[in-house]
Amino acid sequence: MDYHRNDAILNDLKNKLNLNLNVQDPSARLFVKNYFRTDSEIHVTKFDREDSLVAFGCANGSIHIYDLQKSIQFIKQGDKTAFIQYSSSNQDLKVPCTSLRWLYSEKSVKMKSVLVSSNTDGTITYKNVKNDQTVVQFKEEQDNEVYGMDLGKSELVTCGKDSKVRIYDVETQQLHTTLTSIQWMQPGHNNRLFSVKIVPYDRNIIISGGWDQNIVLWDVRTKGTIGCILGPKICGDAIDIREGIVLTGANRMSEQLQLWDMGSQKLIQDIKWDPATDNAGAFIYGAQFAKSKLNGAAGVSHGTNEFKYFDQTKGGFKGDIALKGFTKGLYALDFANLSNKCVIGGGDQIGVILALLPTKQ
């Protein structure tokens, strides 16, 4: 990968969009690689499995997909070109796109290279991005709004307004399990849910979180809870899991990024957003562990309008790498699967592609 920092991109953002972005990086490891414009605020973003496409889901319901390798020109978007653009709903009302996941089925040819999206009218859409065909589109229960999704090898898991976690067959879209909201003698949720994750090494366990400041661990086999983490208020795709460690990004003044032991549900570390203060006011919307050769975690902030990356060290997660200068909040974050890239987006209606050098071993 070419890690040359392209100052022309930063100048382009300043001159054309009046964005004076600045890199805070004493170790010279963060590189701004590219940017893409959208027609509305970016709420979610996701690389495909090969890191050749990146998708953005927007506040007006539109989805923009850009080809990072071939620069295929299908639909013009300002000075950049989109590989494909479509709406996440058939409704005339432009409702926000809330979640994106890429599906690669080994069983069905038509389910290869499919982007699954959800929005606030409860619509879930499977779109084949190679031929621009809608494969499947269905709607959850009447009046429910879908805010978060995750995909496994055989399951699609959703969460949203009605505090329930639903599990569908990913191929047939048949609902087979509903993890219900809080009941007498049955812990659960009592407010909107914005993030849900299938534990990758044990797909019987699902983690969900939202406005009730309660991260719930579910066992699909018993349809009940096996633990709770109290505290983090989740407002976006801000829960991640790696090797038994749960990362949470909370929408609050302090204690925004935290690490928890999944087995005991005990706090491992408060990752300080700003070492100078306990009340940084970051208000996190997106948080994720790094992938590929990177060994760290990152978050995007609506309160301080910045991206920050934290390295995992022997003494815990620490960081002094940041991208600042956005005029509006950041909501979306995703690390690439095979490379050291990262994509972020938010209220300024641009998606920025970053690259990070790993630490020297």
C-alpha positions in Angstrom: 0.0 0.0 0.0 1.2 3.5 -0.8 1.2 5.4 2.5 2.2 8.7 1.0 0.1 11.4 2.7 -1.8 13.2 -0.1 -1.8 16.8 1.0 -3.6 17.6 -2.2 -6.7 15.8 -0.8 -6.6 17.9 2.3 -6.2 21.1 0.2 -9.1 19.9 -2.0 -11.4 19.5 1.0 -10.4 23.0 2.2 -10.8 24.7 -1.1 -14.0 23.0 -2.4 -15.9 22.1 0.8 -14.4 24.6 3.3 -13.2 21.8 5.5 -9.9 22.5 7.2 -9.1 19.0 8.4 -5.9 18.5 10.3 -4.1 15.3 11.3 -2.9 14.9 14.9 -0.3 12.2 14.6 3.1 12.5 16.3 4.1 9.0 15.1 3.3 9.9 11.4 1.1 6.8 10.9 -2.2 8.3 9.8 -2.7 9.0 6.1 -5.7 10.6 4.3 -6.1 8.6 1.1 -9.4 9.8 -0.5 -12.8 11.2 0.0 -16.3 10.8 -1.5 -19.3 13.1 -1.5 -22.8 12.1 -0.8 -26.2 13.9 -1.0 -27.0 13.8 2.7 -25.5 13.1 6.1 -23.7 9.8 6.4 -25.2 7.6 9.1 -23.5 4.3 8.3 -20.6 3.0 6.2 -19.2 -0.5 5.3 -16.3 -2.0 3.3 -17.1 -5.1 1.3 -15.3 -8.3 2.0 -12.4 -7.6 -0.5 -12.2 -3.9 0.5 -12.8 -3.0 -3.2 -16.1 -1.3 -2.6 -17.3 1.0 0.2 -20.9 1.8 0.9 -22.5 4.8 2.6 -26.0 4.9 4.0 -27.4 8.4 4.3 -30.0 10.4 6.3 -32.3 10.8 3.3 -32.4 7.1 2.7 -29.9 7.0 -0.2 -27.1 4.5 -0.4 -23.9 5.4 -2.3 -21.4 2.7 -3.3 -18.0 3.6 -4.6 -15.4 1.4 -6.3 -12.0 2.0 -4.7 -10.0 0.1 -7.4 -11.6 0.4 -10.8 -13.1 3.9 -10.7 -16.1 2.6 -12.6 -18.3 5.6 -13.6 -22.0 5.0 -13.4 -23.6 7.9 -11.6 -21.9 11.3 -11.1 -21.7 12.7 -7.6 -20.0 16.0 -7.7 -16.4 15.6 -8.5 -16.4 11.8 -7.7 -18.2 8.9 -9.4 -20.5 6.4 -7.7 -20.5 2.8 -8.7 -24.1 2.6 -7.8 -26.7 4.7 -6.0 -30.2 3.7 -4.8 -32.8 4.3 -2.1 -33.1 2.0 0.9 -36.9 2.2 0.7 -39.6 2.2 -1.9 -41.5 4.9 0.0 -41.8 8.4 -1.3 -40.9 9.6 2.1 -37.1 9.8 2.5 -36.4 7.9 5.7 -32.8 7.4 7.0 -30.7 4.4 6.2 -29.6 3.0 9.6 -27.5 0.0 9.0 -25.4 -1.8 6.3 -24.0 -5.3 6.0 -22.4 -7.2 3.1 -23.7 -10.7 2.4 -21.7 -13.4 0.6 -23.7 -16.6 0.4 -22.0 -19.9 -0.5 -25.3 -21.5 -1.2 -27.0 -19.1 -3.6 -25.5 -17.4 -6.7 -28.0 -14.5 -6.5 -26.9 -13.8 -2.9 -23.3 -13.1 -3.8 -22.1 -9.5 -3.6 -25.3 -8.4 -1.9 -25.6 -5.4 0.3 -28.2 -5.6 3.1 -29.6 -2.3 4.3 -32.2 -1.2 6.9 -34.0 2.0 7.5 -36.4 3.7 9.9 -39.6 2.6 8.2 -38.6 -1.0 9.0 -37.7 -2.0 5.5 -34.8 -4.4 5.0 -33.4 -4.6 1.4 -31.0 -7.1 -0.2 -29.4 -5.4 -3.2 -27.1 -7.2 -5.7 -24.5 -4.4 -6.4 -23.1 -6.2 -9.4 -26.3 -6.0 -11.5 -28.1 -3.3 -9.6 -31.0 -5.7 -8.8 -33.1 -5.9 -5.7 -33.0 -9.5 -4.6 -35.3 -9.3 -1.6 -37.1 -6.5 0.2 -39.3 -7.1 3.3 -40.6 -5.1 6.2 -40.6 -5.9 9.9 -43.7 -5.7 12.2 -45.9 -2.7 11.5 -44.6 0.6 13.0 -41.3 -0.8 14.0 -38.1 1.0 13.0 -34.9 -0.9 12.4 -31.8 0.8 13.7 -29.2 -2.0 13.7 -28.3 -5.2 12.0 -25.6 -7.9 12.0 -25.1 -10.9 9.7 -23.8 -14.4 10.4 -23.3 -17.4 8.1 -27.0 -18.3 8.3 -28.7 -15.6 10.3 -29.7 -11.9 10.0 -30.2 -10.2 13.3 -32.0 -6.9 13.7 -32.8 -4.4 16.5 -34.8 -1.2 16.7 -37.5 0.9 18.1 -39.6 -1.8 19.9 -36.6 -3.0 22.1 -36.7 -6.5 20.5 -33.9 -8.5 18.9 -35.1 -10.5 15.9 -33.2 -13.4 14.2 -34.1 -14.3 10.6 -32.8 -17.0 8.3 -30.4 -15.0 6.1 -31.5 -16.9 2.9 -35.2 -17.2 3.3 -35.8 -14.1 5.6 -38.0 -16.3 7.8 -38.2 -15.0 11.4 -37.4 -17.9 13.7 -36.4 -16.2 17.1 -37.5 -13.0 18.9 -35.6 -12.0 22.0 -38.2 -10.0 23.9 -38.0 -6.8 25.9 -37.8 -6.7 29.6 -40.4 -8.8 31.4 -41.0 -9.8 35.0 -38.1 -12.0 36.2 -36.6 -11.8 32.7 -33.9 -9.1 32.1 -33.8 -7.4 28.8 -34.3 -4.0 27.2 -36.9 -1.3 27.7 -35.9 1.3 25.2 -34.7 1.7 21.6 -31.8 -0.5 20.4 -29.1 0.8 18.0 -26.5 -1.9 17.9 -26.5 -5.7 17.8 -23.6 -8.1 17.3 -23.3 -11.8 16.8 -20.2 -13.1 18.7 -18.1 -14.4 15.8 -16.6 -17.3 17.6 -19.8 -18.4 19.3 -22.9 -17.6 17.1 -25.3 -18.7 19.9 -24.5 -15.5 21.7 -25.8 -12.0 20.6 -24.9 -8.7 22.2 -27.3 -5.7 22.0 -27.4 -2.2 23.3 -29.3 1.1 23.1 -30.8 4.0 25.0 -31.6 2.1 28.2 -27.8 2.0 29.1 -27.9 -1.7 29.3 -25.7 -4.0 27.2 -27.5 -7.4 27.1 -25.9 -10.7 26.3 -28.4 -13.2 24.9 -28.2 -17.0 24.4 -30.1 -17.9 21.3 -30.6 -21.5 22.4 -32.5 -20.5 25.6 -33.9 -17.2 24.2 -32.8 -15.6 27.4 -30.1 -13.4 28.8 -26.8 -14.7 30.2 -25.4 -11.3 31.4 -25.7 -7.5 31.4 -23.3 -4.6 31.2 -24.7 -1.6 32.9 -23.8 2.0 31.9 -23.1 2.6 28.2 -25.8 4.5 26.3 -25.5 3.3 22.7 -26.8 5.5 19.9 -25.2 3.9 16.8 -23.0 1.0 15.6 -20.9 1.3 18.7 -20.5 -2.3 20.1 -17.8 -4.6 19.0 -16.3 -7.9 20.3 -12.9 -9.4 20.0 -11.4 -12.4 21.8 -13.8 -12.2 24.7 -13.5 -8.4 25.1 -16.5 -6.1 24.4 -15.8 -2.6 23.2 -18.6 0.0 23.8 -18.8 3.6 22.5 -21.2 5.6 24.7 -23.1 8.8 23.8 -22.3 10.8 26.9 -19.9 13.4 28.3 -17.5 11.0 30.0 -16.4 7.4 29.9 -17.2 7.2 26.2 -14.9 4.3 25.1 -14.8 1.3 27.5 -13.6 -2.3 27.4 -15.5 -5.1 29.2 -14.8 -8.8 29.9 -17.6 -10.6 28.2 -17.6 -13.5 30.6 -17.8 -11.6 33.9 -19.3 -8.3 32.4 -16.7 -6.4 34.5 -15.0 -3.2 33.3 -11.4 -3.7 32.0 -10.5 -0.2 31.0 -11.9 3.3 30.4 -10.1 4.5 27.3 -9.7 8.2 27.8 -10.9 10.2 24.8 -8.9 13.2 26.0 -6.1 12.5 28.5 -6.4 16.1 29.8 -10.0 15.8 31.0 -12.5 13.2 32.3 -15.4 15.1 30.6 -14.3 15.2 27.0 -17.9 15.6 25.7 -17.2 13.3 22.7 -20.6 11.6 22.5 -19.6 8.6 20.5 -21.8 7.2 17.7 -19.4 4.6 16.2 -16.7 2.4 17.8 -14.9 -0.6 16.4 -11.8 -2.8 16.9 -9.2 -2.5 14.1 -8.8 -5.4 11.7 -6.1 -6.8 9.5 -2.6 -6.0 10.9 -3.7 -3.2 13.1 -4.1 -3.9 16.8 -6.2 -1.1 18.3 -9.6 0.5 18.4 -11.2 3.7 17.2 -14.2 5.9 17.7 -16.0 8.7 15.9 -17.5 11.6 17.8 -20.6 13.8 17.4 -19.6 16.1 20.3 -16.0 17.0 19.3 -16.4 16.2 15.5 -13.3 14.0 15.3 -11.9 10.5 14.7 -9.5 9.0 17.2 -7.4 5.8 17.1 -6.0 4.0 20.1 -3.2 1.5 20.1 -3.3 -1.6 22.2 -0.2 -1.7 24.4 0.9 -3.7 27.4 -0.6 -1.0 29.6 -3.9 -0.9 27.8 -5.3 1.1 24.9 -3.7 4.5 24.5 -3.8 6.9 21.6 -2.6 10.2 20.2 -3.8 9.8 16.6 -6.7 11.9 15.5 -8.3 13.5 12.5 -10.0 16.8 13.4 -11.6 19.8 11.8 -15.0 18.5 10.7 -17.7 21.1 11.0 -20.4 18.6 12.0 -20.5 15.4 13.9 -19.1 12.0 12.8 -21.5 9.1 13.0 -20.0 6.2 10.9 -16.8 4.2 11.1 -15.5 0.9 9.6 -12.2 -0.7 9.3 -11.2 -2.6 6.2 -11.0 -6.4 6.3 -7.8 -7.1 4.5 -5.9 -3.8 4.5 -5.0 -1.1 7.0 -7.7 1.3 5.7 -10.5 2.9 7.6 -13.5 4.9 6.4 -15.4 7.6 8.4 -18.4 9.8 7.6 -20.9 12.1 9.2 -22.8 15.4 9.0 -20.5 17.1 6.4 -21.8 14.7 3.8 -18.4 13.2 2.9 -16.8 9.9 3.5 -13.1 10.0 4.1 -10.8 7.0 3.5 -7.8 6.8 5.9 -4.8 4.4 6.1 -3.0 3.6 9.3 0.5 2.2 9.6 0.7 -0.6 12.2 3.0 -0.1 15.2 6.5 -1.5 15.0 6.8 -4.8 16.8 
